Amino acid sequence: MTPDERYGATTPDVNSAGTAPRMRADARRNRARVLAAADDVFAELGTAASTEEVARRAGVGIGTVFRHFATKEALLREVLVLRMRALADRAGELTGSEEPGAAFFEFLDLVVAQAGTKSAFAAAGADVDGVLAQVRGELMAAVELLLDRAQRAGAVRGDLDAADLVPLLILMAQAAEPGGAVPNRTMDVIKRGLRP
């Protein structure tokens, strides 16, 4: 996927309400540039970074940022949507891995890595629950398939199901340090507990 495709420059804009207003090609490109810059800026400087910095890196005026995203919170929400969508996409890719056990444990690491991001975005005013609702079905389907494949490969204990795993993922996410990581020893204990 090219950056333009990822950030929406080559497809009609679909806003978070699910409607698809018609946008000129240059407006779509500007929106994609703003989203790409915002993703980079918030990853590098945190959610407290200014919209002026986003505009500067996107090569557009601040008015262009606010034409596409009425508030900073709306911009944060869309960046979080992109990140959660990328997590769902990666989970889907992992379901086809030739090493189901490694794929399952990679997904656990990805969920924990995203935890710090979600917490930071929530603290900055983004609607994290609304964003998660958009990708929850895809993530759950991927979790169930990843777990099933890992169990069939003998990499994960067979007495677990997705209903057992989801609370564990939530606890792992809540335990993540501010930088988005659970201490290595803790992750090792959790992973050993999941193995047969």
C-alpha positions as CSV (number, residue, x, y, z in Angstrom):
1,M,0.0,0.0,0.0
2,T,1.4,3.4,-1.0
3,P,1.4,6.3,1.4
4,D,-1.3,8.0,-0.7
5,E,-3.5,4.9,-0.5
6,R,-2.9,4.5,3.2
7,Y,-3.8,8.1,4.0
8,G,-6.7,8.4,1.6
9,A,-5.3,10.5,-1.3
10,T,-6.3,8.1,-4.1
11,T,-9.7,7.2,-2.8
12,P,-12.8,9.2,-2.0
13,D,-12.6,10.5,1.6
14,V,-14.7,8.5,4.1
15,N,-15.1,10.4,7.3
16,S,-15.6,8.9,10.7
17,A,-19.4,9.2,10.3
18,G,-19.1,6.7,7.4
19,T,-20.3,9.2,4.8
20,A,-18.3,9.9,1.6
21,P,-18.4,13.5,0.6
22,R,-17.0,14.3,-2.8
23,M,-13.6,15.9,-2.6
24,R,-11.4,17.3,-5.3
25,A,-8.2,15.4,-6.0
26,D,-6.1,18.2,-4.6
27,A,-8.2,18.3,-1.4
28,R,-7.8,14.5,-1.0
29,R,-4.0,14.9,-1.5
30,N,-3.9,17.7,1.1
31,R,-5.9,15.6,3.6
32,A,-3.6,12.6,3.0
33,R,-0.5,14.9,3.5
34,V,-2.0,16.3,6.8
35,L,-2.8,12.8,8.1
36,A,0.7,11.4,7.2
37,A,2.4,14.4,8.8
38,A,0.2,14.1,11.9
39,D,1.0,10.4,12.2
40,D,4.7,11.3,12.1
41,V,4.5,14.3,14.4
42,F,2.4,12.6,17.1
43,A,4.6,9.5,17.0
44,E,7.8,11.6,17.3
45,L,6.6,14.4,19.7
46,G,3.5,13.0,21.4
47,T,-0.1,14.1,21.3
48,A,0.8,17.5,22.8
49,A,2.5,18.5,19.6
50,S,0.9,21.4,17.9
51,T,-1.3,21.5,14.8
52,E,1.0,24.2,13.5
53,E,3.9,21.6,13.4
54,V,1.6,19.2,11.6
55,A,0.8,21.9,9.0
56,R,4.5,22.8,8.6
57,R,5.5,19.2,8.0
58,A,2.6,18.6,5.6
59,G,3.6,21.7,3.6
60,V,0.1,23.3,4.0
61,G,-1.3,26.2,5.9
62,I,-3.0,25.8,9.3
63,G,-6.3,26.6,7.6
64,T,-6.0,23.5,5.4
65,V,-5.5,21.4,8.5
66,F,-8.7,22.8,10.1
67,R,-10.7,22.5,6.9
68,H,-10.2,18.8,7.0
69,F,-10.2,18.3,10.8
70,A,-12.3,20.8,12.7
71,T,-10.4,20.2,15.9
72,K,-7.2,18.8,17.0
73,E,-9.2,16.0,18.7
74,A,-10.7,15.1,15.3
75,L,-7.3,14.9,13.8
76,L,-6.0,12.7,16.7
77,R,-9.0,10.5,16.2
78,E,-8.3,10.0,12.5
79,V,-4.7,9.2,13.2
80,L,-5.7,6.7,15.8
81,V,-8.2,5.1,13.3
82,L,-5.2,4.7,10.9
83,R,-3.1,3.1,13.5
84,M,-5.8,0.7,14.7
85,R,-6.7,-0.2,11.1
86,A,-3.0,-0.9,10.5
87,L,-3.1,-3.2,13.6
88,A,-6.2,-5.0,12.2
89,D,-4.5,-5.3,8.8
90,R,-1.3,-6.8,10.4
91,A,-3.4,-9.2,12.4
92,G,-5.1,-10.3,9.3
93,E,-1.7,-10.8,7.6
94,L,-0.4,-12.8,10.5
95,T,-3.2,-15.3,10.2
96,G,-1.6,-16.5,7.0
97,S,1.8,-17.0,8.5
98,E,3.7,-20.3,8.0
99,E,4.7,-20.1,11.7
100,P,1.4,-19.9,13.6
101,G,3.0,-19.8,17.1
102,A,5.4,-16.9,16.2
103,A,2.5,-15.1,14.5
104,F,0.3,-15.4,17.6
105,F,3.0,-14.1,20.0
106,E,3.9,-11.3,17.5
107,F,0.3,-10.2,17.7
108,L,0.5,-10.1,21.5
109,D,3.5,-7.8,21.2
110,L,1.7,-5.5,18.8
111,V,-1.3,-5.2,21.1
112,V,1.0,-4.2,24.0
113,A,2.9,-1.8,21.8
114,Q,-0.3,0.0,20.8
115,A,-1.5,0.3,24.4
116,G,0.7,3.3,25.1
117,T,-0.6,5.0,21.9
118,K,-4.2,4.4,22.9
119,S,-3.7,5.8,26.4
120,A,-1.9,8.9,25.1
121,F,-4.6,9.6,22.5
122,A,-7.4,9.0,25.0
123,A,-5.7,11.5,27.4
124,A,-5.5,14.0,24.6
125,G,-9.3,13.8,24.0
126,A,-9.6,11.2,21.1
127,D,-12.6,8.9,21.1
128,V,-10.7,5.7,21.6
129,D,-13.8,3.6,22.3
130,G,-15.4,4.8,19.1
131,V,-12.3,4.0,17.1
132,L,-12.0,0.5,18.6
133,A,-15.6,-0.1,17.7
134,Q,-14.7,0.4,14.1
135,V,-12.1,-2.4,14.0
136,R,-13.3,-4.6,16.9
137,G,-14.9,-7.2,14.6
138,E,-11.8,-7.6,12.4
139,L,-9.5,-7.8,15.4
140,M,-11.7,-10.4,17.1
141,A,-11.9,-12.6,14.0
142,A,-8.1,-12.4,13.6
143,V,-7.5,-13.1,17.3
144,E,-9.7,-16.3,17.1
145,L,-7.9,-17.5,14.0
146,L,-4.4,-16.7,15.3
147,L,-5.2,-18.5,18.5
148,D,-6.8,-21.5,16.7
149,R,-3.8,-21.9,14.4
150,A,-1.3,-21.5,17.2
151,Q,-3.1,-24.2,19.2
152,R,-3.2,-26.6,16.2
153,A,0.5,-26.1,15.8
154,G,1.1,-26.9,19.5
155,A,2.5,-23.5,20.3
156,V,-0.3,-22.4,22.6
157,R,-2.2,-24.4,25.3
158,G,-5.3,-26.0,24.0
159,D,-7.7,-25.1,26.8
160,L,-7.9,-21.4,25.9
161,D,-10.4,-19.7,23.8
162,A,-10.8,-16.1,22.6
163,A,-13.0,-15.3,25.6
164,D,-10.0,-16.2,27.8
165,L,-7.5,-14.3,25.8
166,V,-9.3,-10.9,25.4
167,P,-9.3,-10.1,29.2
168,L,-5.6,-11.0,29.2
169,L,-4.9,-8.7,26.3
170,I,-6.7,-5.9,28.1
171,L,-4.7,-6.5,31.3
172,M,-1.5,-6.5,29.3
173,A,-2.5,-3.2,27.7
174,Q,-3.3,-1.7,31.0
175,A,0.0,-2.8,32.4
176,A,2.0,-1.2,29.6
177,E,4.5,1.3,30.7
178,P,4.1,5.0,29.5
179,G,6.3,4.1,26.5
180,G,3.9,1.4,25.5
181,A,5.8,-1.7,26.8
182,V,5.2,-4.3,29.4
183,P,8.5,-5.2,31.1
184,N,10.3,-8.0,29.3
185,R,10.2,-10.3,32.4
186,T,6.4,-9.8,32.7
187,M,5.9,-10.5,29.0
188,D,8.1,-13.7,29.4
189,V,6.0,-14.9,32.3
190,I,2.7,-14.3,30.4
191,K,4.0,-16.0,27.2
192,R,5.2,-19.0,29.2
193,G,1.8,-19.2,30.8
194,L,0.2,-19.4,27.4
195,R,2.4,-22.2,26.1
196,P,1.4,-25.8,26.5
